[in-house]
Amino acid sequence: MIENVAVVGAGTIGGAWATLFAARGLRVTVTDPRSDAAEAVERSVRQFAPTLPEGPADADELLARISVEPGLEEAVAGADLVQENGPEDLDLKRGLFDRIAAAAPEHAVLATSTSGLMPTAIAADLPDAAAARLLVAHPFNPPHLLPLVELVAGERTARSTVETATEFYRALGKTPVALRKEVPGFVANRLQSAIFRECVHLVLSGVVDVAELDAIVTNSLGVRWASDGPFLSLHLGGGPGGLRHLLEHLGPGMARRWADLGRPDLDPETVEAIGDATEHAYGDRGYPELAEDRDRREIAVLSALAAEGARP
């Protein structure tokens, strides 16, 4: 049974995880080498406590369940699960998990929030017993709110580790999905990257501006995919004949559009152009206000779907 969780990294992702874990009654220890780790954790908890899926929580009560321990080994020594949230640097993560595996209890699940590194590569230097307990548990940002957790096993990850992790994240109110194989970027970020590439192309080509593109997505695909997902949406779009009927009639046009999709480079000039465009569209409000508005809108969507029994 998982009762004690160690959160490695006090950034945005780690802070959101710590808030959610504490809200579920777990004992949480956060570790980070930064000198202001305690202050960073408190800021995160006070930011995320008002927008938990089940409703606002008392930040002081959550903080009472969270301790901050500078030493990595000391922080993980009593953990039933370690949620690592360090930078996307393979060598750094290998070094972290070498230390974590040596200091954590032998039963502890070793989870990484990496958004794209392969668990087999991260566990490459670990002994078999430790590698068997390591897997990716990739949340979709913000982790305290959005349900998805992509679970990715490495070549030496034990099936029991995946099963334990699935049960744990599901008990948190998450929707864990265990991928059938390792793939760079996993699934959600690959989809996001593919769509964003075309978004950048359309903006740079002068077809729409940033705010107009966001309005198009939130008033069409965003609503549709929140309830049905891409495959079911098109299956329903084909009427009684389903996806097969739709592709027989509209597939040729879709294939032509595939061939015409843009392939912009994220070079410095492109980053500057889309950065300026996005700041022009949304720069009148700061990050805290934008993030709070985002969280409240997402809560409204999730609550509506839950009321309809639409969440898996």
C-alpha positions in Angstrom: 0.0 0.0 0.0 1.4 3.4 -1.0 1.2 5.9 1.9 4.5 7.8 1.7 5.5 9.5 -1.5 8.8 11.3 -2.3 8.6 14.0 -4.9 12.0 14.8 -6.5 12.0 18.3 -8.0 10.2 21.3 -6.7 9.3 22.9 -10.0 5.9 23.3 -11.6 5.4 19.6 -12.2 6.7 18.5 -8.8 4.7 21.2 -7.0 1.5 20.1 -8.7 2.1 16.4 -7.9 2.9 17.3 -4.3 -0.4 19.2 -4.0 -2.4 16.4 -5.4 -0.7 13.7 -3.3 -1.3 15.8 -0.2 -4.9 16.3 -1.1 -5.4 12.6 -1.3 -4.1 12.2 2.3 -0.6 10.9 1.5 2.5 11.9 3.4 4.7 13.8 1.0 8.4 14.6 1.1 9.8 17.0 -1.5 13.4 17.2 -2.3 15.3 19.7 -4.5 18.8 21.1 -4.2 17.6 24.7 -4.8 18.0 26.9 -1.8 14.4 28.2 -2.0 12.8 24.7 -2.2 10.5 25.3 0.7 9.3 28.6 -0.6 8.7 27.1 -4.1 6.6 24.2 -2.6 4.5 26.7 -0.7 3.9 28.8 -3.7 2.9 25.8 -5.8 0.5 24.5 -3.1 -1.1 27.9 -2.7 -1.5 28.2 -6.5 -2.9 24.7 -7.1 -5.0 24.1 -4.0 -7.9 26.3 -5.2 -8.2 24.3 -8.5 -8.2 20.7 -7.5 -10.7 18.5 -9.5 -12.9 17.9 -6.5 -12.9 21.5 -5.4 -10.7 23.9 -3.5 -8.6 22.6 -0.6 -7.2 24.4 2.3 -3.6 25.1 1.4 -2.4 25.2 5.0 -3.9 21.7 5.6 -2.1 20.4 2.5 1.2 22.0 3.5 0.9 20.3 6.9 1.2 16.9 5.1 4.3 18.0 3.1 7.8 18.2 4.3 10.9 19.5 2.4 14.1 17.5 2.8 17.3 18.9 1.0 19.0 15.5 0.9 17.9 13.2 -1.8 18.7 10.0 0.0 17.0 11.1 3.2 13.9 12.2 1.3 13.4 8.8 -0.4 14.4 6.6 2.5 10.8 5.9 3.6 9.0 6.3 0.3 6.6 3.7 -1.1 6.7 5.6 -4.4 9.2 8.1 -5.8 7.9 10.6 -8.4 11.0 12.2 -10.1 10.5 15.5 -11.9 14.1 16.6 -12.8 15.3 18.2 -16.1 15.0 16.3 -19.3 18.6 15.2 -19.2 19.3 11.5 -19.6 22.6 11.5 -17.8 21.2 13.5 -14.9 18.2 11.1 -14.6 20.5 8.1 -14.6 22.5 9.6 -11.8 19.4 10.5 -9.8 17.9 7.0 -10.1 21.2 5.4 -9.2 21.1 7.3 -5.9 17.3 6.9 -5.5 17.5 3.1 -6.0 20.2 2.7 -3.5 18.4 4.7 -0.8 14.7 3.9 -1.3 13.1 0.9 0.2 13.3 -2.3 -1.9 9.5 -2.2 -2.5 9.3 1.4 -3.7 8.0 2.1 -7.1 10.4 4.4 -9.0 8.4 6.7 -11.3 9.7 9.4 -13.6 7.6 12.2 -15.0 9.8 12.5 -18.1 8.0 13.8 -21.1 10.0 11.8 -23.6 13.0 9.9 -22.4 12.8 6.1 -22.6 12.7 4.1 -19.3 15.0 1.5 -20.7 17.6 4.2 -21.3 17.1 5.7 -17.8 17.4 2.3 -16.1 20.4 1.2 -18.3 22.9 1.2 -15.4 20.6 0.0 -12.6 20.8 -3.5 -11.3 17.9 -5.8 -12.4 16.0 -5.5 -9.1 15.9 -1.7 -9.3 15.2 -1.6 -13.1 12.2 -3.9 -12.4 10.7 -1.1 -10.3 11.3 1.8 -12.6 8.8 3.1 -15.1 7.6 6.3 -16.7 4.5 7.9 -15.2 4.1 10.9 -17.4 1.4 13.4 -16.4 -0.3 15.9 -18.7 0.2 19.4 -17.5 -1.1 20.5 -15.0 -0.7 17.2 -13.1 -2.9 18.2 -10.2 -5.9 18.6 -12.6 -5.7 16.7 -15.9 -6.5 13.0 -15.6 -4.0 11.4 -18.0 -0.9 9.5 -16.7 1.0 7.7 -19.4 2.7 4.6 -18.0 5.6 3.3 -20.0 7.5 0.2 -18.9 11.2 -0.4 -19.8 12.6 -3.6 -21.1 13.3 -4.8 -17.5 10.3 -3.3 -15.8 8.3 -5.9 -13.9 4.6 -6.3 -14.9 3.8 -6.1 -11.2 5.3 -2.5 -11.1 2.9 -1.4 -13.9 0.0 -3.0 -12.1 0.9 -1.3 -8.8 1.3 2.1 -10.5 -2.0 1.7 -12.4 -3.8 1.0 -9.2 -2.1 3.9 -7.4 -2.8 6.6 -10.0 -6.3 5.4 -10.6 -6.9 5.7 -6.8 -5.8 9.3 -7.1 -8.6 10.0 -9.6 -6.3 9.8 -12.6 -6.8 7.9 -15.9 -3.6 5.8 -16.3 -2.9 4.3 -19.7 -0.2 1.8 -20.0 1.5 2.1 -23.4 2.2 -1.2 -25.2 5.7 -0.2 -26.2 8.3 2.5 -25.7 8.1 5.4 -28.3 9.9 8.7 -28.0 7.6 11.4 -26.6 5.0 8.8 -25.8 1.5 9.4 -27.2 0.0 12.7 -25.9 3.1 14.8 -26.6 3.5 13.2 -30.1 -0.1 14.3 -30.9 0.5 17.7 -29.4 3.7 18.1 -31.4 2.1 17.1 -34.7 -0.8 19.5 -34.2 1.4 22.3 -33.0 3.6 22.0 -36.1 0.7 22.8 -38.3 -0.4 25.6 -36.0 3.0 27.2 -36.4 2.8 26.7 -40.2 -0.6 28.3 -40.4 0.3 31.3 -38.3 3.7 31.9 -40.1 1.8 31.6 -43.4 -0.5 34.4 -42.5 -3.7 32.2 -42.6 -4.7 33.1 -39.0 -3.1 34.8 -36.1 -2.4 33.1 -32.7 -5.7 34.1 -31.0 -7.8 33.2 -34.0 -6.2 29.7 -34.2 -6.8 29.1 -30.5 -10.4 30.2 -31.0 -10.8 27.7 -33.9 -9.5 24.8 -31.8 -11.4 25.6 -28.6 -14.7 26.0 -30.6 -14.4 22.8 -32.7 -11.7 20.1 -32.1 -11.2 20.9 -28.5 -14.9 20.4 -27.6 -15.2 17.4 -29.9 -12.1 15.6 -28.7 -12.9 16.3 -25.0 -15.9 14.1 -25.3 -15.1 11.6 -28.0 -11.4 11.5 -29.2 -10.2 11.5 -32.8 -11.2 7.9 -33.8 -14.7 7.9 -32.3 -15.3 11.4 -33.6 -14.6 10.3 -37.2 -16.4 7.0 -36.7 -19.5 9.0 -35.7 -18.8 11.5 -38.6 -19.3 8.6 -41.0 -22.9 8.1 -39.8 -24.2 4.5 -39.7 -21.4 3.4 -42.0 -18.8 4.6 -39.4 -15.1 5.3 -40.0 -14.9 3.0 -42.9 -17.6 4.9 -44.8 -16.1 8.3 -43.9 -12.6 7.3 -45.2 -14.0 5.8 -48.4 -15.6 9.2 -49.2 -13.4 11.7 -47.5 -10.1 9.8 -47.2 -8.7 11.0 -50.6 -9.1 14.6 -49.6 -7.6 13.9 -46.2 -4.6 12.2 -47.8 -4.0 15.3 -50.0 -4.0 17.5 -46.9 -1.5 15.2 -45.3 0.9 15.8 -48.2 0.3 19.6 -47.9 0.9 19.9 -44.2 3.6 22.4 -43.2 7.1 21.5 -41.9 8.4 24.6 -40.2 11.7 24.6 -38.4 11.8 25.7 -34.8 14.9 27.8 -35.5 15.6 31.1 -33.6 13.7 33.2 -36.2 10.6 31.0 -35.9 10.7 30.9 -32.1 11.1 34.7 -32.0 8.2 35.2 -34.5 5.7 32.9 -32.7 6.9 34.0 -29.3 6.2 37.7 -30.2 2.8 36.7 -31.7 1.7 34.8 -28.6 2.9 37.5 -26.2 0.9 40.1 -28.3 -2.2 37.9 -28.1 -1.9 37.1 -24.3 0.7 39.4 -22.9 -1.8 41.7 -21.1 -2.2 39.0 -18.4 0.5 37.3 -16.3 1.1 33.6 -15.9 -0.7 33.3 -12.5 -3.9 34.8 -13.9 -3.8 32.8 -17.2 -3.0 29.6 -15.4 -5.9 30.1 -12.9 -8.3 30.8 -15.8 -7.1 27.7 -17.6 -7.5 25.5 -14.5 -11.1 26.7 -13.9 -12.1 26.1 -17.5 -10.6 22.6 -17.5 -12.4 21.9 -14.2 -15.7 22.9 -15.9 -15.0 20.6 -18.8 -14.0 17.7 -16.6 -17.0 18.2 -14.3 -19.4 18.2 -17.2 -17.9 15.1 -18.6 -18.0 13.4 -15.2 -21.7 14.3 -14.8 -22.4 12.6 -18.2 -20.3 9.5 -17.3 -18.0 10.3 -20.2 -14.7 9.8 -18.4 -13.2 6.3 -18.6 
